Each structure stands twice: as structure tokens, then as C-alpha cells.
Amino acid sequence: MSSRSIVLVWSLTLIITSMSVGCDKSAEGASTNSEPATVDEWLPLQLDGKAIQIQIAYKQHELSKGLMYRASMGEHQGMLFFYGPPKQMSFFMRNTKIPLDIGYFTSDGVLREIYPMYPMDERSVRSRRSDILIALEMNQGWYAKNGVKPGATFDLPSLKAALLRRGIPESKILF
């Protein structure tokens, strides 16, 4: 075999190998897209007909950190805290610099209580009810400015889609 033939065979082998590796990488990329969203990703949600963007805290370390150390948050952005099973909830503002309102929701997606929360205030803001599944922190005044009051509801299909996208098992979603 001539040296020219060897180079040609070697080049073809390299091209074919590269193509198969490229195919494997695209298959990997497809599976990466189905990976659960992280706590840092903004997901769309509807609350009482209002479009908002949320980050979902679900894992224990995410629930503990919440919005600590952030300097600001967009006008229609918030953090949703998803717990299970329903219970009485309590939040405080350790290391949180943004004035917030917290809304407490029952497992049917209904807003039951809203409270203001103040930067760096470590006093607990406890729900009165013991059947709360979700808490949603928004910028202070957002609920009032948008006419969202107790009795308002999440769009349950968009809430379920966001929770599933975040990787929360369907068995934990009680609606």
C-alpha cells in the first residue's frame, strides 16, 4: 500500500470516528435538555392571570438559603418554596436584603395569607394555617400592586409543569 493510500485510509477512519463521536454528543445534548431545571433557572407561571417568572426551591439547602444575599429581583420575579406534606410554615429574612411579601398557598393552589417581610429581620413570619404546601416570595408590594389577594389561584397546569420541570416527583404534587 502506498503512503498516499495509507493517508487516505487514515483520514477516512478519522472522519468516520469524528462523525460517530459527534452523533454521540448530540444524543448527550438531547438528554441534557431533559435534565431538571436548577434553582437558578427562571420558570414561567400564572398567578391569578398574571404572568410571573419563578425560581423553585425544593432541596433542603435551597429552602434554607432562599433569596439570601441577593441585591435585587425583577418586578415580576419571585421564589417559590415547595414543601411536602402541607404544614404550618415560618420564614425569616436572615441575610436577605430585598423587602419582600410572602404568600402562603394550600395544596389546591389557593393563596390563603400574605405578609410583608423586611430586610435582615430575623423575626419569624408564621402562617396561621397548618395546611400550607407552597410559599411564594415576591418583591414587597407586588401582591397589592397587581390586585392579587387571598382567594387568588395559581394556574394549576402551569404550576404542575414548572414543578415537574424542576424535577419534583409527580407523587409529591398534591393536585
DAHUCOR-V802318 format. One record per residue. N is the residue number from 1. RES is the residue in three letters. SS is DSSP state (A for helix, B for strand, O for the rest). PHI is phi in degrees with one decimal (none if undefined). PSI is psi in radians with two decimals (NA if undefined). Layout:
n=N res=RES ss=SS phi=PHI psi=PSI
n=N res=RES ss=SS phi=PHI psi=PSI
//
This chain:
n=1 res=MET ss=O phi=none psi=2.36
n=2 res=SER ss=O phi=-77.2 psi=2.83
n=3 res=SER ss=A phi=-63.7 psi=-0.55
n=4 res=ARG ss=A phi=-66.2 psi=-0.70
n=5 res=SER ss=A phi=-66.4 psi=-0.71
n=6 res=ILE ss=A phi=-62.5 psi=-0.75
n=7 res=VAL ss=A phi=-63.3 psi=-0.72
n=8 res=LEU ss=A phi=-64.5 psi=-0.80
n=9 res=VAL ss=A phi=-63.3 psi=-0.77
n=10 res=TRP ss=A phi=-62.9 psi=-0.74
n=11 res=SER ss=A phi=-63.3 psi=-0.78
n=12 res=LEU ss=A phi=-63.1 psi=-0.72
n=13 res=THR ss=A phi=-60.9 psi=-0.75
n=14 res=LEU ss=A phi=-63.8 psi=-0.76
n=15 res=ILE ss=A phi=-63.5 psi=-0.81
n=16 res=ILE ss=A phi=-63.0 psi=-0.74
n=17 res=THR ss=A phi=-62.5 psi=-0.75
n=18 res=SER ss=A phi=-62.4 psi=-0.71
n=19 res=MET ss=A phi=-65.0 psi=-0.72
n=20 res=SER ss=A phi=-69.8 psi=-0.63
n=21 res=VAL ss=A phi=-65.6 psi=-0.71
n=22 res=GLY ss=A phi=-60.2 psi=-0.70
n=23 res=CYS ss=A phi=-64.2 psi=-0.74
n=24 res=ASP ss=A phi=-61.2 psi=-0.71
n=25 res=LYS ss=A phi=-66.5 psi=-0.67
n=26 res=SER ss=A phi=-68.2 psi=-0.60
n=27 res=ALA ss=A phi=-66.3 psi=-0.70
n=28 res=GLU ss=A phi=-60.7 psi=-0.77
n=29 res=GLY ss=A phi=-60.6 psi=-0.65
n=30 res=ALA ss=A phi=-64.5 psi=-0.69
n=31 res=SER ss=A phi=-73.6 psi=-0.51
n=32 res=THR ss=A phi=-63.9 psi=-0.63
n=33 res=ASN ss=A phi=-64.6 psi=-0.40
n=34 res=SER ss=O phi=-93.1 psi=0.04
n=35 res=GLU ss=O phi=-64.2 psi=2.61
n=36 res=PRO ss=O phi=-61.4 psi=2.59
n=37 res=ALA ss=O phi=-64.2 psi=2.67
n=38 res=THR ss=O phi=-93.5 psi=2.99
n=39 res=VAL ss=O phi=-63.3 psi=-0.37
n=40 res=ASP ss=O phi=-84.8 psi=-0.17
n=41 res=GLU ss=O phi=-86.6 psi=2.44
n=42 res=TRP ss=O phi=-88.6 psi=2.24
n=43 res=LEU ss=B phi=-119.1 psi=2.51
n=44 res=PRO ss=B phi=-77.6 psi=2.57
n=45 res=LEU ss=B phi=-154.6 psi=2.66
n=46 res=GLN ss=B phi=-112.4 psi=2.24
n=47 res=LEU ss=B phi=-127.1 psi=1.99
n=48 res=ASP ss=O phi=53.6 psi=0.68
n=49 res=GLY ss=O phi=80.7 psi=0.00
n=50 res=LYS ss=B phi=-98.0 psi=2.30
n=51 res=ALA ss=B phi=-81.1 psi=2.20
n=52 res=ILE ss=B phi=-131.1 psi=2.88
n=53 res=GLN ss=B phi=-117.1 psi=2.29
n=54 res=ILE ss=B phi=-127.3 psi=2.67
n=55 res=GLN ss=B phi=-108.0 psi=2.47
n=56 res=ILE ss=B phi=-111.2 psi=2.08
n=57 res=ALA ss=B phi=-93.3 psi=2.18
n=58 res=TYR ss=O phi=-133.5 psi=-0.74
n=59 res=LYS ss=O phi=-75.3 psi=2.66
n=60 res=GLN ss=A phi=-53.7 psi=-0.79
n=61 res=HIS ss=A phi=-66.9 psi=-0.52
n=62 res=GLU ss=A phi=-73.0 psi=-0.72
n=63 res=LEU ss=A phi=-62.9 psi=-0.65
n=64 res=SER ss=A phi=-71.1 psi=-0.66
n=65 res=LYS ss=A phi=-80.2 psi=-0.75
n=66 res=GLY ss=O phi=52.3 psi=-2.22
n=67 res=LEU ss=O phi=-100.1 psi=0.35
n=68 res=MET ss=O phi=-55.6 psi=2.53
n=69 res=TYR ss=O phi=71.3 psi=0.06
n=70 res=ARG ss=O phi=-84.8 psi=2.51
n=71 res=ALA ss=O phi=-91.9 psi=-0.44
n=72 res=SER ss=O phi=-161.6 psi=2.99
n=73 res=MET ss=O phi=-150.4 psi=2.54
n=74 res=GLY ss=O phi=-60.2 psi=2.77
n=75 res=GLU ss=O phi=-55.7 psi=-0.72
n=76 res=HIS ss=O phi=-113.1 psi=0.60
n=77 res=GLN ss=B phi=-115.5 psi=2.65
n=78 res=GLY ss=B phi=-160.2 psi=3.07
n=79 res=MET ss=B phi=-117.3 psi=2.22
n=80 res=LEU ss=B phi=-100.7 psi=2.26
n=81 res=PHE ss=B phi=-106.3 psi=2.06
n=82 res=PHE ss=B phi=-108.2 psi=2.07
n=83 res=TYR ss=B phi=-115.9 psi=2.91
n=84 res=GLY ss=B phi=-159.5 psi=2.48
n=85 res=PRO ss=B phi=-73.9 psi=3.03
n=86 res=PRO ss=B phi=-56.1 psi=2.57
n=87 res=LYS ss=B phi=-163.4 psi=3.08
n=88 res=GLN ss=O phi=-76.4 psi=2.38
n=89 res=MET ss=O phi=-113.6 psi=2.75
n=90 res=SER ss=B phi=-147.6 psi=2.26
n=91 res=PHE ss=B phi=-128.0 psi=2.68
n=92 res=PHE ss=O phi=-141.0 psi=3.07
n=93 res=MET ss=O phi=-114.2 psi=0.59
n=94 res=ARG ss=O phi=-55.6 psi=2.25
n=95 res=ASN ss=O phi=56.2 psi=0.43
n=96 res=THR ss=O phi=-111.0 psi=2.08
n=97 res=LYS ss=O phi=-95.3 psi=-0.18
n=98 res=ILE ss=O phi=-96.3 psi=2.22
n=99 res=PRO ss=O phi=-66.3 psi=2.30
n=100 res=LEU ss=B phi=-129.8 psi=2.83
n=101 res=ASP ss=B phi=-115.2 psi=2.50
n=102 res=ILE ss=B phi=-116.7 psi=2.32
n=103 res=GLY ss=B phi=-111.0 psi=2.36
n=104 res=TYR ss=B phi=-107.0 psi=2.30
n=105 res=PHE ss=B phi=-123.2 psi=2.48
n=106 res=THR ss=B phi=-84.7 psi=3.01
n=107 res=SER ss=O phi=-66.7 psi=-0.19
n=108 res=ASP ss=O phi=-89.2 psi=0.11
n=109 res=GLY ss=O phi=81.2 psi=0.23
n=110 res=VAL ss=B phi=-93.7 psi=2.28
n=111 res=LEU ss=B phi=-72.2 psi=2.16
n=112 res=ARG ss=B phi=-108.6 psi=-0.59
n=113 res=GLU ss=B phi=-146.4 psi=2.56
n=114 res=ILE ss=B phi=-134.0 psi=2.37
n=115 res=TYR ss=B phi=-138.7 psi=2.52
n=116 res=PRO ss=B phi=-78.1 psi=2.62
n=117 res=MET ss=B phi=-134.1 psi=2.44
n=118 res=TYR ss=O phi=-113.2 psi=2.51
n=119 res=PRO ss=O phi=-50.5 psi=2.34
n=120 res=MET ss=O phi=63.9 psi=0.20
n=121 res=ASP ss=O phi=-83.7 psi=2.07
n=122 res=GLU ss=O phi=-94.9 psi=0.15
n=123 res=ARG ss=O phi=-74.5 psi=2.42
n=124 res=SER ss=O phi=-70.0 psi=2.42
n=125 res=VAL ss=B phi=-110.9 psi=1.71
n=126 res=ARG ss=B phi=-97.6 psi=2.44
n=127 res=SER ss=O phi=-70.8 psi=2.60
n=128 res=ARG ss=O phi=-78.3 psi=-0.58
n=129 res=ARG ss=O phi=-85.3 psi=2.71
n=130 res=SER ss=O phi=-109.9 psi=0.23
n=131 res=ASP ss=O phi=-118.5 psi=0.64
n=132 res=ILE ss=B phi=-89.6 psi=2.30
n=133 res=LEU ss=B phi=-108.2 psi=-0.55
n=134 res=ILE ss=B phi=-132.6 psi=2.46
n=135 res=ALA ss=B phi=-120.8 psi=2.47
n=136 res=LEU ss=B phi=-128.3 psi=2.00
n=137 res=GLU ss=B phi=-93.9 psi=2.20
n=138 res=MET ss=B phi=-126.8 psi=2.88
n=139 res=ASN ss=B phi=-55.0 psi=2.52
n=140 res=GLN ss=O phi=-58.3 psi=2.29
n=141 res=GLY ss=O phi=92.9 psi=-0.18
n=142 res=TRP ss=A phi=-61.6 psi=-0.80
n=143 res=TYR ss=A phi=-59.0 psi=-0.87
n=144 res=ALA ss=A phi=-64.7 psi=-0.80
n=145 res=LYS ss=A phi=-60.5 psi=-0.54
n=146 res=ASN ss=O phi=-100.4 psi=0.13
n=147 res=GLY ss=O phi=66.2 psi=0.43
n=148 res=VAL ss=O phi=-93.6 psi=1.99
n=149 res=LYS ss=O phi=-124.1 psi=2.90
n=150 res=PRO ss=O phi=-50.2 psi=2.38
n=151 res=GLY ss=O phi=106.1 psi=-0.37
n=152 res=ALA ss=O phi=-65.8 psi=2.72
n=153 res=THR ss=B phi=-130.7 psi=2.64
n=154 res=PHE ss=B phi=-72.1 psi=2.63
n=155 res=ASP ss=O phi=-73.8 psi=1.86
n=156 res=LEU ss=A phi=-59.7 psi=-0.69
n=157 res=PRO ss=A phi=-62.0 psi=-0.70
n=158 res=SER ss=A phi=-71.8 psi=-0.58
n=159 res=LEU ss=A phi=-66.7 psi=-0.81
n=160 res=LYS ss=A phi=-61.9 psi=-0.74
n=161 res=ALA ss=A phi=-60.7 psi=-0.74
n=162 res=ALA ss=A phi=-65.5 psi=-0.76
n=163 res=LEU ss=A phi=-64.5 psi=-0.73
n=164 res=LEU ss=A phi=-65.6 psi=-0.72
n=165 res=ARG ss=A phi=-60.6 psi=-0.58
n=166 res=ARG ss=O phi=-75.9 psi=-0.21
n=167 res=GLY ss=O phi=96.8 psi=0.23
n=168 res=ILE ss=O phi=-76.6 psi=2.23
n=169 res=PRO ss=O phi=-60.1 psi=2.41
n=170 res=GLU ss=A phi=-57.5 psi=-0.52
n=171 res=SER ss=A phi=-65.3 psi=-0.35
n=172 res=LYS ss=A phi=-89.5 psi=-0.22
n=173 res=ILE ss=O phi=-89.8 psi=1.96
n=174 res=LEU ss=O phi=-91.0 psi=0.36
n=175 res=PHE ss=O phi=-134.8 psi=NA
//
